[in-house]
Amino acid sequence: MERIPNRLLRATDTHALERMAEAAFANAELIRTTEWAQPDLWFLERQGDAIRGCVGVVWREIVADGVWVRVGGIASLVVVPDARGSGLGKRLLDRALDEIRAMPSVAAGMLLCELNLVPFYQRLGWTRVGGAIRCMQRGTEIDWSGAVMLHAITPSALDHARVLRLNGLPW
């Protein structure tokens, strides 16, 4: 599995990742219509030159009920259709979580997803956030209408927060 900072991603890989995301989320209106933050880091799994799966990591300081908390955001977990069910998605997610755990002062991994994906992430040890989530969209702060999942690393203000402000675009 390759670890590539976003700034070093090749143009051909950027285009391949865009095509993968478009195909994976073609029927997911919330995902297709949302303006997303660019990951700081990517993990790619290849077979030859073809990308078979990817996941991004976004480093962010968010606010949980007025308390600043550092999180590692999971972005764009995508696996090509013929590799689904093979465990590749779990391996990508685990690798991203290893990276997040290794970063000092990070309280949790956090991801945003459509409601139908909550059971998948819960099976992998993630917990759904119950409070309000605020993020930016086209210059305005909005309430996120999808699900937000946490993978706690250390106890923090995230544990029982009523309002989380993502301080930027969602990831």
N, C-alpha and C positions, 0 to 999 in steps of 0.2 A: 504494500500500500504506500502510495506517495504522499508526502506532506509538502504542500506548495503554498507559500505566501501568495495572496491574491495579486500583489504587484508583480510577481514573477510568472504568473499564469500565461502560457502561450496563447496567441490569438486563436489558433485552431482549437485549443481546449476550451476557451471561452465560448466559442460558437457551438461546440459539441455540448457543453453544459446547458446553454440556452435551449438548444433543440431537445435535449433530454427533459428539461423542466417543462417546456411547452407540451411535449407528448404526455408526460406523467400527470400534468395538472389540467389537461384539456377540458375536463368536465367539472373542475373545481372552481366555480365562479369566484369565491372569496379569494382564492390563491391567485387566480389570473388577473383580477382587478386591483390587487393591492400593490402599492409601491414599496419595494423591499430595500433594506440596507444591503450593501455589498459585504460579503464575508471578508474577514481579515486573513483567513487561512482556509485552505481546502485540503481534504483528504480524497484521493482518487484511487480507484481500483481499476486496473486495465487488464485487458486480454489482448496482447499485441499492442497495437496503437489505439484500439477502441476502448473508450471509457465504459465500464460496466456498472459503476456506481460512484456516487460522490456524496460528500457532506461538507458543509462549510461551518466555520466557527467565527462568531462575532464577539469581540470584547466590548463590554458596555458597563457603565456606571448607571444604575437605575435608582429610583426613589421608591421605597416601600414605607407607606404611611409617614413620610417626611424624613426617613433615614436613608442615607446613601448606601447602596450595596453593589458590590461588583459581581457580575454574572458572566458566564460564558454562554453565548447564545448558539443554539444548534440551528443551522440554516440549510435549506435545500437538500434534505436527505432524499436521494433519488437512486433507484436501482432499475436497470433496464428490465422490461417485462420477462424475458426468458431466464433471468437470474433471480426473480422473486421467489421466495420460499426456500432459497438456498442458504440463508443465514447471512448473506452479504450485507443486508441493511443493518442487522444487529452488530456485525463486525465493524462497519463504518461508524455506527453510533458509539460503540465501545471505545474505538480509537479516539474519536472526538472527545469523549468524556475523560479519557486518560490525559489528554492535552489540557482540558479544563481543570482537572484535579491538580495538575502540576503547576498551574499558575498561582503565585502567591495571592492571598487575600480574596480568592473567589469563593463566594458563598454557595453557588449552585449553578448547575446547567439549567438552561431555560429554553423552551421551544414553543413556537406558536403553530397551531395546526387546525385543520377542519375538525368538526365535532366527531365525524365518523372514524377518525384515527385515534381517538382517546383510548379505546380498548387495546390497540396495538402497543402504544407507549406504556400503558399501565402494566401490561404483561412483562415489559422490560424494566420495571421498577420505577417508573415516573409517576408523579402525583399531580392531579389536576388542581390548578389554582382556583379558589372560589371567589376571590374578590374582583373588583373592577380593574381592567387593564386599559391604560391610556397610552396612545402612541400617535405619532405624526403621520398625516396623509395629506399630500399636496398643500403643505404649509399650515395645516390646521390640526390641533390636537383632537383626536376622536376616541371613542370607546371601541376597543377591539371586539368584534362579534364572534370570533372563533374561540377555540380552546387555547389555554396556556398550561403547559406542563412544566413541572420542576423536578430536578434530580438533586436533592440537597447534598452538599459536601460538608458544610459546617453550619451549626445553628446560627440563625440570623433573623433580621426583621422580616424576611420573606415568609417565615414559617406560618404567621397568622395575619398577614397584611390584608387590609380591607381595600386598599388602592395601590396599584403599582403603576408608576409612570416610567415608560421605557426611554424617555429623553431622546427621541428621534424616531426614525423609521423602524418598523418591525423587521425582524429577521426571519 
